[in-house]
Amino acid sequence: CLNANPMIVTAFLPLIGYGRAQELLAEYERDESRRTFREFLNARLGADAVNRVLSPESLSSLGYKEKQ
């Protein structure tokens, strides 16, 4: 399930950078609440940011941003 896979953190790299992504993964590994990774991210980054980054539109446009 996508929501449970910690590798979705890669979608956040443009927003939070590698260092913060690494910190979040390490923190999730220590977390004993048994939340999905998406629930964990919601708590750390905010549900609005998580929903925006993980929307189908955002995920399908990673690596390509059309100039406005």
Summary of the structure (lengths in Angstrom):
residues: 68
radius of gyration: 12.3
end to end distance: 34.1
largest distance: 43.4
contacts: 144
relative contact order: 0.18
helix: 72%
strand: 0%
